[in-house]
Amino acid sequence: MKTYLPKADPEQRKWHVIDANGAVLGRLAAKVADVLRGKNKPVFTPHLDAGDFVVVINAEKVLVTGKKETEKLYMTYSGWKGGERYRSVADLRAKQPERLITNAVHGMLPKNRLGRRLITKLKVYRGSAHPHSAQQPAELKVTS
């Protein structure tokens, strides 16, 4: 008995578009991470990239629950002494709302070469317009 190993064929990858308007950040990120990894397909293999591309629109309208809007902090470090910078969710939403979704999804992917390759298939945009209409992305619903 031989183990079936699916081929990672780039031509079979689909494109999905998700509207983040009114979606809770964690639930949205979990759904996006599953589609990026390919966990929604019957040929899912943990060590292969069998997932699809995901386009997230309306990133600035994603919701967070509780007091996370003011109390949750994101830290970046420049590498220099005293180079730590902390930003709240409200600050990040005002300046770079794409980072909210990208950071949440990145934290749910594997911490290795595969995870770094998977995050490149995520495209996040601030408004409702995106430049990937030529790929004919299918609408994907996220339950709130």
The 8 nearest C-alpha neighbors of each residue, nearest first, counted from 0:
[[1, 2, 3, 4, 5, 42, 44, 6],
 [2, 0, 3, 4, 5, 6, 44, 42],
 [1, 3, 4, 0, 5, 44, 42, 6],
 [2, 4, 1, 5, 42, 0, 6, 44],
 [3, 5, 2, 6, 44, 42, 1, 7],
 [6, 4, 42, 7, 3, 44, 43, 49],
 [5, 7, 8, 4, 49, 47, 42, 9],
 [8, 6, 49, 9, 5, 48, 47, 11],
 [7, 9, 10, 11, 6, 12, 49, 5],
 [10, 8, 11, 12, 7, 49, 51, 13],
 [11, 9, 8, 12, 13, 7, 51, 49],
 [12, 10, 9, 8, 13, 7, 51, 49],
 [13, 11, 51, 9, 10, 14, 50, 52],
 [12, 14, 51, 52, 11, 15, 136, 137],
 [13, 15, 136, 52, 53, 51, 137, 134],
 [14, 16, 136, 137, 53, 138, 54, 139],
 [15, 17, 54, 138, 136, 55, 53, 139],
 [18, 16, 55, 139, 54, 19, 138, 56],
 [17, 19, 56, 20, 55, 57, 16, 140],
 [20, 18, 22, 61, 57, 58, 56, 21],
 [19, 21, 60, 18, 61, 22, 57, 58],
 [22, 20, 61, 62, 19, 60, 23, 143],
 [23, 21, 19, 61, 143, 20, 62, 24],
 [22, 24, 62, 26, 63, 25, 143, 27],
 [23, 25, 27, 26, 63, 62, 61, 28],
 [26, 24, 28, 27, 23, 29, 103, 63],
 [27, 25, 29, 28, 23, 24, 30, 143],
 [26, 28, 24, 30, 25, 29, 23, 31],
 [27, 29, 104, 31, 25, 30, 26, 103],
 [30, 28, 32, 26, 31, 27, 25, 33],
 [31, 29, 33, 27, 28, 32, 26, 34],
 [30, 32, 28, 34, 33, 29, 35, 27],
 [33, 31, 35, 29, 34, 30, 104, 28],
 [32, 34, 38, 30, 36, 31, 35, 37],
 [33, 35, 37, 31, 36, 32, 50, 51],
 [36, 34, 50, 32, 51, 33, 37, 31],
 [37, 35, 50, 33, 34, 38, 32, 48],
 [50, 36, 38, 34, 49, 39, 40, 35],
 [39, 37, 33, 40, 43, 36, 34, 50],
 [38, 40, 37, 34, 33, 41, 43, 36],
 [41, 39, 42, 38, 37, 43, 50, 49],
 [40, 42, 43, 39, 38, 37, 44, 5],
 [41, 43, 40, 44, 5, 49, 37, 38],
 [44, 42, 38, 41, 37, 40, 45, 49],
 [43, 45, 47, 46, 42, 49, 5, 48],
 [46, 44, 47, 43, 36, 48, 38, 37],
 [45, 47, 44, 48, 113, 43, 49, 36],
 [48, 46, 44, 45, 49, 7, 113, 43],
 [47, 49, 50, 36, 7, 46, 113, 117],
 [50, 48, 37, 7, 47, 36, 43, 51],
 [37, 51, 49, 35, 36, 48, 34, 12],
 [50, 52, 12, 13, 35, 14, 34, 53],
 [51, 53, 14, 120, 121, 13, 15, 35],
 [52, 54, 15, 121, 16, 14, 122, 55],
 [53, 55, 16, 122, 123, 15, 121, 17],
 [56, 54, 123, 17, 16, 18, 124, 122],
 [55, 57, 124, 18, 127, 58, 126, 19],
 [58, 56, 126, 125, 127, 19, 59, 60],
 [59, 57, 125, 60, 56, 96, 97, 19],
 [58, 60, 96, 57, 61, 125, 92, 97],
 [61, 59, 20, 58, 57, 21, 19, 62],
 [60, 62, 19, 22, 20, 21, 59, 58],
 [63, 61, 23, 22, 24, 21, 60, 64],
 [64, 62, 23, 24, 67, 68, 65, 61],
 [65, 63, 67, 66, 62, 23, 68, 24],
 [64, 66, 67, 63, 68, 70, 69, 62],
 [65, 67, 68, 70, 69, 64, 71, 63],
 [66, 68, 71, 70, 69, 65, 63, 64],
 [67, 69, 88, 89, 66, 70, 71, 63],
 [70, 68, 67, 87, 71, 66, 89, 88],
 [69, 71, 67, 66, 68, 72, 87, 88],
 [72, 70, 67, 87, 69, 88, 68, 73],
 [73, 71, 87, 86, 85, 70, 74, 88],
 [72, 74, 86, 85, 87, 75, 71, 88],
 [75, 73, 85, 84, 72, 86, 83, 76],
 [76, 74, 84, 83, 85, 77, 73, 82],
 [75, 77, 83, 82, 78, 84, 74, 79],
 [78, 76, 82, 79, 83, 75, 84, 80],
 [79, 77, 76, 82, 80, 83, 81, 75],
 [80, 78, 82, 77, 81, 76, 83, 84],
 [81, 79, 82, 78, 83, 77, 76, 84],
 [80, 82, 83, 79, 78, 84, 76, 77],
 [83, 81, 79, 77, 80, 76, 78, 84],
 [84, 82, 76, 81, 75, 77, 74, 85],
 [83, 85, 75, 74, 76, 82, 86, 73],
 [84, 86, 74, 73, 72, 75, 83, 87],
 [87, 85, 73, 72, 90, 91, 74, 88],
 [86, 88, 72, 90, 89, 71, 69, 73],
 [87, 89, 68, 91, 90, 92, 71, 69],
 [88, 90, 92, 87, 68, 91, 93, 69],
 [91, 89, 93, 87, 92, 88, 86, 94],
 [90, 92, 88, 95, 94, 93, 89, 96],
 [91, 93, 96, 89, 90, 95, 94, 88],
 [92, 94, 90, 91, 95, 89, 96, 59],
 [93, 95, 91, 92, 90, 96, 89, 97],
 [96, 94, 91, 97, 92, 98, 93, 99],
 [97, 95, 92, 59, 98, 99, 58, 91],
 [98, 96, 95, 99, 123, 58, 100, 124],
 [97, 99, 101, 96, 100, 95, 102, 91],
 [100, 98, 97, 96, 102, 101, 103, 91],
 [99, 101, 103, 98, 102, 97, 104, 28],
 [100, 102, 98, 104, 103, 99, 105, 97],
 [103, 101, 105, 100, 99, 104, 98, 106],
 [102, 104, 100, 106, 101, 105, 28, 99],
 [105, 103, 28, 107, 101, 106, 102, 32],
 [106, 104, 102, 108, 107, 103, 101, 118],
 [105, 107, 103, 104, 108, 102, 109, 110],
 [108, 106, 104, 105, 32, 103, 109, 29],
 [107, 109, 114, 105, 106, 32, 110, 104],
 [110, 108, 114, 111, 113, 107, 106, 115],
 [109, 111, 114, 108, 112, 115, 113, 106],
 [110, 112, 114, 113, 109, 115, 108, 116],
 [113, 111, 115, 114, 116, 110, 109, 117],
 [112, 114, 116, 111, 115, 117, 109, 48],
 [115, 113, 109, 117, 108, 116, 111, 112],
 [116, 114, 112, 113, 118, 117, 111, 119],
 [115, 117, 113, 114, 118, 119, 112, 120],
 [116, 118, 114, 119, 115, 120, 113, 35],
 [117, 119, 120, 121, 115, 116, 114, 105],
 [118, 120, 117, 121, 116, 115, 122, 52],
 [121, 119, 52, 118, 117, 122, 53, 35],
 [122, 120, 53, 119, 118, 52, 54, 123],
 [121, 123, 54, 53, 55, 120, 124, 119],
 [124, 122, 55, 97, 54, 56, 121, 58],
 [125, 123, 56, 126, 58, 55, 97, 57],
 [124, 126, 58, 57, 59, 56, 97, 96],
 [127, 125, 57, 128, 124, 56, 58, 59],
 [126, 128, 56, 57, 129, 125, 124, 18],
 [129, 127, 126, 130, 56, 124, 125, 57],
 [128, 130, 131, 124, 127, 132, 56, 126],
 [129, 131, 132, 128, 133, 134, 124, 54],
 [132, 130, 133, 129, 134, 135, 136, 54],
 [131, 133, 135, 134, 130, 136, 129, 128],
 [132, 134, 135, 131, 130, 136, 129, 14],
 [133, 135, 132, 131, 136, 14, 13, 137],
 [136, 134, 132, 133, 137, 14, 131, 15],
 [137, 135, 14, 15, 16, 134, 138, 132],
 [136, 138, 15, 16, 14, 139, 135, 13],
 [137, 139, 16, 15, 17, 136, 140, 18],
 [140, 138, 17, 16, 15, 137, 141, 18],
 [141, 139, 142, 17, 138, 18, 16, 30],
 [142, 140, 143, 27, 139, 22, 30, 17],
 [141, 143, 140, 22, 26, 27, 23, 30],
 [142, 22, 23, 141, 26, 21, 27, 24]]
